Amino acid sequence: MTVHEILRAPKMTEADIAELKALRGTGPVPNAFLVRLAEHYLKAEIDGVLNPARHLAAYLDVERQTVLTYMRMARNRSIIARH
């Protein structure tokens, strides 16, 4: 990973990623998962990450579109403000 890539990736630990995967589980998407995902996503945006959905998708082993769907779910459930 280059310095540029490091600066453009979300600052997440292995524990953060494991927590997200555990919170996601296998059934309906729980609010606790959406809250934590939204926190990481919005922090990444603040830190200047150019495509947080791509990075989070890679960490969670899902498609980028899935992360965007989760963020839409968070907005629809009023977990984060619409923008």
C-alpha positions in Angstrom: 0.0 0.0 0.0 1.4 3.4 -1.0 1.5 6.5 1.3 -1.3 8.0 -0.9 -3.5 4.9 -0.4 -2.9 4.9 3.3 -3.9 8.5 3.5 -7.1 7.8 1.5 -8.2 4.7 3.4 -10.5 4.9 6.5 -8.6 4.7 9.8 -10.0 1.4 11.0 -8.5 -1.3 13.2 -8.9 -5.0 12.8 -11.1 -4.8 15.9 -13.3 -2.2 14.3 -13.8 -4.4 11.2 -14.5 -7.5 13.4 -17.1 -5.5 15.4 -18.9 -4.4 12.2 -19.0 -8.0 10.9 -20.3 -9.3 14.2 -22.9 -6.5 14.5 -24.1 -7.2 10.9 -24.9 -10.9 11.7 -27.0 -12.8 9.2 -30.6 -11.7 9.6 -32.3 -8.3 9.1 -29.9 -5.4 9.2 -29.8 -4.2 12.9 -29.7 -0.6 13.8 -26.6 -1.1 15.9 -24.7 -2.1 12.8 -26.0 0.9 10.8 -25.0 3.2 13.6 -21.4 2.0 13.7 -21.1 1.7 9.9 -22.4 5.3 9.6 -19.9 6.5 12.2 -17.0 4.9 10.3 -18.3 6.2 6.9 -18.8 9.7 8.0 -15.4 9.8 9.8 -13.8 8.6 6.6 -15.4 11.4 4.7 -14.3 14.0 7.2 -10.7 12.5 7.0 -10.7 13.1 3.3 -11.2 9.5 2.1 -12.3 9.7 -1.5 -14.5 6.6 -1.7 -15.4 5.3 1.8 -17.9 2.9 0.4 -15.3 1.1 -1.6 -13.0 0.7 1.4 -15.7 -0.3 3.8 -17.0 -2.8 1.2 -13.6 -4.4 1.0 -13.3 -4.6 4.8 -16.8 -6.2 5.1 -16.4 -8.5 2.1 -19.5 -7.0 0.3 -20.1 -5.0 -2.9 -19.7 -1.2 -2.8 -23.4 -0.9 -3.7 -24.2 -2.9 -0.5 -22.5 -0.3 1.7 -24.4 2.5 -0.1 -27.6 0.6 0.5 -26.7 0.3 4.2 -26.1 4.1 4.3 -29.5 4.7 2.6 -31.0 2.4 5.3 -29.4 4.5 8.0 -30.9 7.6 6.5 -34.3 6.0 6.1 -34.2 4.9 9.7 -33.2 8.4 10.8 -29.9 7.1 12.2 -28.1 9.8 10.2 -29.4 13.0 8.7 -30.4 13.1 5.0 -28.1 15.1 2.8 
